[in-house]
């Protein structure tokens, strides 16, 4: 997400362009779908069928993890395919952070506790997908139950993990100073080897503090940094 502290990119990903979003869903649209569902959304469940489980199933995905997956999406009503990740982005698997609203609610639920190499077929009710209004751009009609066939390739620590925080927090005081984040940015810029105007560093640093230093004390605390609340800092 824009304004977060950068971290080392996982091999083969293009984190510099932002995380790819499954189905290119509109967060506001998905939230509205859940609101419209009311009690039905609360009672609805995602049905999960495990198609393949590796002999060694570890690590298992949790909220805040960075996942890499391929998936096909179908309409339950007639079995028609409305999306295939292999035909997008030159066929590369998609990277996204789990459990933080970058995908529809049903997919955030469906891909929890999933391990690399695992394949699932999941059934998502309308209240956990695009609800009463559907998603015309994605060719999803109103009140549509969706089916996804998912193959997970990688489970990595997300951008807001304990490990990332501790890597930046050089003095171990559980808060990130401007100097610590500045140094981390310089290391990241040197690592990727791209030429940048010096002003870019200052602009990113200012933006990080604007979006994360909520109490304005000049530091980003563990609580302010760990917005995904998936680990204890």
ABEGO torsion letter per residue (X at the ends): XBGBBBBBBBBGBBAAAEBBBBGGBBAAAAAAAAAAAEAAAAABBBBBBBABBBABBOBBBBBGBBBBBBBBBBBAAAGBBABBAAABGGGBBBBBBBGAGABBAAAAAAABGBBBGBBBBBBBBAAABAEAAEBAAAGBBBGBBBBBBBBBABBBBBAABAAAAAAABAAGAGBBBAAAAAAAAAAAAAAAGBBBBAAAAAAAAAAAAAAABAAGAGBBBAAAABAAGABBX
